Amino acid sequence: MMTELSLGNAPAWAEVEEFLEKMRTLYRKKEAPLRDLVIMSLVPTTGMKVSELLALRKEDFLLSEGVVLIRNRNGTRRAAIMPKIMTYVKEHVRGLRDGEPAFGLTRRQVLNICHKYSTIVLKRRLRLDDWRHAYALRIIDAIKDPAKCRVLLGHKGTGLSKVYMDALGKDLTEELVRAIDR
């Protein structure tokens, strides 16, 4: 059975970069708390699911290595913490006690944070899955190896990675047609 993904609302990577920059601006202007900035910076740049985000503890942030350990039922994977957000992640983690949840929020609260800032910054309401899809498409486009992508995304098999690769291929075909048929 082929997995269907709803990728239509996934932001393009340029939108992700714009979003991250605007989130940092909101934080600097004191219009977004540090916690929200860190959440909304980690989710699109690591492909975390909400359950994985909620499971994070202080010790999952290996700051000297520049990675965060993401745990789920399939095991643990390492995701790079982007240099542009490292300062904010360090500041947030510094305030935590050992064993303490990194964010101490409910699933609903995280979803509300996602909806709030995507609406403010991008003028449309995104789900956490939309950010994960954007990350997955970026990884597939950059790496082009389903086995490596499977590991980076925390999938059991390569099936979902292939679905993303197929979607990327369709997007490229549509882009090519638009470029030629002017």
C-alpha positions in Angstrom: 0.0 0.0 0.0 1.4 3.4 -1.0 1.5 6.1 1.7 -0.3 9.3 0.8 1.1 12.5 2.2 -0.6 15.9 2.1 2.3 18.1 1.0 0.3 20.9 -0.5 0.7 23.2 2.5 4.4 22.5 3.1 6.4 25.7 2.9 9.1 26.0 0.3 12.6 26.1 1.9 12.9 29.8 1.1 9.7 30.4 3.2 11.3 28.4 6.0 14.4 30.6 5.9 12.2 33.7 5.9 10.1 32.3 8.8 13.2 31.6 10.9 14.6 35.1 10.3 11.3 36.7 11.2 11.0 34.6 14.3 14.4 35.9 15.5 13.2 39.4 14.8 10.1 38.8 16.9 12.2 37.5 19.7 14.6 40.5 19.5 11.6 42.9 19.6 10.3 40.9 22.6 7.2 39.9 20.7 8.0 36.2 21.0 9.4 34.4 24.1 12.7 32.5 23.9 10.8 29.2 24.3 8.6 29.8 21.3 11.6 30.9 19.2 13.5 27.7 20.0 10.4 25.5 19.3 9.7 27.2 16.0 13.3 27.1 15.0 13.9 23.4 15.9 10.8 22.0 14.3 11.4 23.1 10.7 15.2 22.5 10.9 15.1 19.0 12.4 11.8 17.5 11.1 10.7 16.7 14.7 7.2 15.5 15.4 5.3 17.1 18.3 5.7 13.9 20.4 9.5 14.0 19.8 9.6 17.7 20.8 7.7 17.0 23.9 10.0 14.1 24.9 13.1 16.3 24.8 15.1 16.7 28.0 18.0 18.9 28.8 20.5 16.0 28.3 19.2 15.5 24.8 20.9 18.7 23.7 24.6 17.8 22.9 25.5 21.4 22.5 29.3 20.8 22.2 28.6 18.6 19.2 25.9 20.9 17.8 23.2 18.2 17.8 19.9 17.2 19.5 19.0 13.6 20.2 15.5 12.9 19.0 13.8 9.8 20.5 10.8 7.9 19.2 9.5 4.3 19.1 11.9 3.6 16.2 15.0 4.6 18.3 17.1 7.7 18.6 18.4 9.9 15.8 20.7 12.9 15.8 19.7 16.1 14.2 22.0 19.1 13.7 21.2 22.3 15.5 21.6 25.0 12.9 24.3 27.6 13.8 21.9 30.5 13.3 19.8 29.2 16.2 22.5 27.7 18.4 22.8 30.8 20.6 19.1 30.7 21.4 19.0 26.9 22.0 22.0 27.3 24.4 20.2 30.1 26.3 17.0 28.1 26.6 18.8 24.9 27.7 21.0 26.7 30.2 17.8 27.5 32.2 16.8 23.8 32.5 17.5 21.4 35.3 18.8 17.9 34.5 16.0 15.5 33.6 13.6 18.4 33.1 11.5 18.5 30.0 12.9 21.0 27.5 9.5 22.7 27.0 7.0 21.4 29.6 4.0 22.0 27.3 1.1 19.9 26.2 0.5 18.8 22.6 -2.2 21.3 22.2 0.0 24.2 23.5 2.7 23.3 20.9 0.1 23.1 18.1 -1.2 26.5 19.2 2.3 28.0 19.1 2.8 26.6 15.6 -0.5 28.0 14.4 0.1 31.4 16.0 3.5 32.1 14.5 2.8 30.6 11.1 -0.2 32.8 10.8 1.7 35.9 12.0 4.8 35.4 9.9 3.6 33.5 6.8 0.0 34.6 6.8 -1.3 31.1 6.7 -1.9 28.4 9.4 0.6 25.6 9.2 0.5 22.3 11.0 3.7 20.8 12.5 3.5 18.1 9.8 3.8 20.9 7.2 7.1 21.9 8.7 8.2 18.2 8.8 7.3 17.8 5.2 9.3 21.0 4.3 12.3 19.5 6.1 11.9 16.1 4.5 11.7 17.6 1.0 14.8 19.7 1.7 16.7 16.7 2.9 15.6 14.5 0.0 16.5 17.3 -2.5 20.0 17.8 -0.9 21.0 14.2 -0.2 19.0 12.2 -2.8 19.7 8.9 -1.0 16.5 7.3 0.4 18.5 5.2 3.0 20.3 8.3 4.4 17.1 10.3 4.4 15.3 7.4 6.2 17.8 7.7 9.1 17.6 11.5 9.2 13.8 11.5 9.2 13.5 8.6 11.7 11.5 6.4 9.4 11.5 2.6 9.8 11.8 1.9 6.1 12.5 3.8 2.9 8.9 3.9 1.8 8.1 7.4 3.1 11.5 8.7 1.8 10.5 7.4 -1.6 7.1 9.2 -1.4 8.9 12.4 -0.7 11.3 11.7 -3.6 8.3 11.1 -5.9 6.7 14.3 -4.7 9.9 16.3 -5.4 10.1 14.8 -8.9 6.5 15.9 -9.6 7.3 19.4 -8.3 10.4 19.6 -10.5 8.4 18.5 -13.6 5.7 21.1 -12.9 8.4 23.8 -12.4 10.0 22.8 -15.7 6.7 23.0 -17.6 6.0 26.4 -16.1 9.5 27.6 -17.1 9.3 26.4 -20.7 5.6 27.1 -21.4 5.6 30.9 -21.0 
